[in-house]
Amino acid sequence: MERRKPFMQNVKLGGPTTIFEIKVMLCYLLDSLKKPISAEDLLNVMMSEELVNYFEYESAMGELLDGGHIEKFVDESGEEFYKISENGA
């Protein structure tokens, strides 16, 4: 079975070229931060640096959440945050 290549429009040359690479990059970033990051800030980092396409970002985040590699929580103001889980570290 052939793996699907990510949608590369609006991604800088040298960016991740597979969903696996995107997921590794996200886990590395979340692990390096050592604290939760807002969903908005994480998306802005990934998109402003043209590291991934929005659709591939959302797909990778969904797979990481489903796999238990990252955790999502909502603070008292209703803002969503992400952090690395023990599984993803």
C-alpha positions as CSV (number, residue, x, y, z in Angstrom):
1,M,0.0,0.0,0.0
2,E,1.5,3.3,-1.1
3,R,1.5,6.1,1.5
4,R,-0.2,9.4,0.7
5,K,2.0,12.3,0.0
6,P,1.1,15.5,1.8
7,F,-0.4,18.5,0.0
8,M,2.6,20.8,-0.5
9,Q,1.1,24.0,-1.7
10,N,2.3,27.0,0.3
11,V,5.1,25.0,2.0
12,K,8.7,26.1,1.8
13,L,11.2,23.9,0.0
14,G,12.8,21.6,2.5
15,G,9.7,21.3,4.6
16,P,8.3,17.9,5.8
17,T,7.2,15.8,2.9
18,T,5.2,13.1,4.6
19,I,2.5,13.0,7.3
20,F,4.9,11.1,9.5
21,E,7.5,13.9,9.2
22,I,4.8,16.5,10.1
23,K,3.8,14.5,13.2
24,V,7.4,14.1,14.3
25,M,7.9,17.9,13.9
26,L,4.8,18.7,15.9
27,C,5.8,16.3,18.7
28,Y,9.3,17.7,18.8
29,L,8.0,21.2,19.0
30,L,5.5,20.4,21.7
31,D,8.1,18.4,23.7
32,S,10.7,21.3,23.4
33,L,8.3,23.9,24.7
34,K,7.9,22.0,28.1
35,K,4.5,23.8,28.6
36,P,1.2,23.9,26.8
37,I,0.7,26.1,23.8
38,S,-2.6,27.6,22.6
39,A,-4.1,26.0,19.5
40,E,-4.0,29.4,17.8
41,D,-0.3,29.9,18.5
42,L,0.7,26.5,17.4
43,L,-1.2,26.9,14.1
44,N,0.4,30.4,13.6
45,V,3.9,29.0,14.2
46,M,3.4,26.2,11.7
47,M,1.7,28.4,9.0
48,S,3.7,31.6,9.4
49,E,7.0,29.7,8.8
50,E,5.3,27.9,5.8
51,L,6.3,24.6,7.4
52,V,3.0,22.8,6.5
53,N,-0.2,23.2,4.6
54,Y,-3.3,23.9,6.8
55,F,-5.0,20.7,5.7
56,E,-2.0,18.5,6.4
57,Y,-1.5,20.2,9.8
58,E,-5.1,19.4,10.7
59,S,-4.8,15.8,9.5
60,A,-1.6,15.3,11.5
61,M,-3.0,16.9,14.6
62,G,-6.1,14.6,14.4
63,E,-3.9,11.5,14.1
64,L,-1.7,12.6,17.0
65,L,-4.8,13.3,19.2
66,D,-6.4,10.0,18.2
67,G,-3.1,8.1,18.9
68,G,-2.7,9.7,22.3
69,H,0.6,11.4,21.4
70,I,-0.7,14.9,22.2
71,E,-3.4,16.1,24.6
72,K,-5.9,18.9,24.1
73,F,-7.5,20.8,26.9
74,V,-9.6,23.9,27.3
75,D,-8.8,26.5,30.0
76,E,-11.4,28.4,32.0
77,S,-11.7,31.1,29.4
78,G,-12.5,28.5,26.7
79,E,-9.2,28.7,24.9
80,E,-7.8,25.4,23.5
81,F,-4.3,24.3,24.3
82,Y,-2.1,21.4,23.3
83,K,0.7,19.6,25.1
84,I,2.8,16.5,24.5
85,S,1.6,13.4,26.2
86,E,3.8,10.7,27.8
87,N,3.1,8.6,24.7
88,G,4.4,11.3,22.4
89,A,7.5,12.4,24.3
